[in-house]
């Protein structure tokens, strides 16, 4: 009986951790989406990203490029081509949220 209770306790702990991670991920995605559309200048002005309803015509179409999060974060911090760096105007947490959002949204996840 003690083994069954231990197993149930571990299973419930794992489920709670999974639910908390899913909630954190959803919050990060919502934060990233908001930043995509409201940052100054907004990413949506230049980039196309279907999930955000963005149809920018200057930068690459992110739905086609499908960049991973580290690539997006690097572009945000360092700038690339005509895209400016955002490291002076965005916190690391905002850059990470935006990078996660663009990566997942462009891949349809």
LINSUL-V166671 format. One record per residue. N is the residue number from 1. SS is DSSP state (H for helix, E for strand, C for the rest). Layout:
# LINSUL-V166671
N_SS / N_SS
This chain:
# LINSUL-V166671
1_C / 2_H / 3_H / 4_H / 5_H / 6_H / 7_H / 8_H / 9_H / 10_H / 11_H / 12_H / 13_H / 14_H / 15_H / 16_H / 17_H / 18_H / 19_H / 20_H / 21_H / 22_H / 23_H / 24_H / 25_H / 26_H / 27_H / 28_H / 29_H / 30_H / 31_H / 32_H / 33_H / 34_H / 35_H / 36_H / 37_H / 38_H / 39_C / 40_C / 41_C / 42_C / 43_H / 44_H / 45_H / 46_H / 47_C / 48_E / 49_E / 50_H / 51_H / 52_H / 53_C / 54_E / 55_E / 56_C / 57_C / 58_C / 59_C / 60_C / 61_E / 62_H / 63_H / 64_H / 65_H / 66_C / 67_C / 68_C / 69_H / 70_H / 71_H / 72_H / 73_H / 74_H / 75_H / 76_H / 77_H / 78_H / 79_C / 80_E / 81_C / 82_C / 83_E / 84_C / 85_C / 86_C / 87_C / 88_C / 89_C / 90_C / 91_C / 92_H / 93_H / 94_H / 95_H / 96_H / 97_H / 98_H / 99_H / 100_H / 101_H / 102_H / 103_H / 104_H / 105_H / 106_H / 107_C / 108_C / 109_C
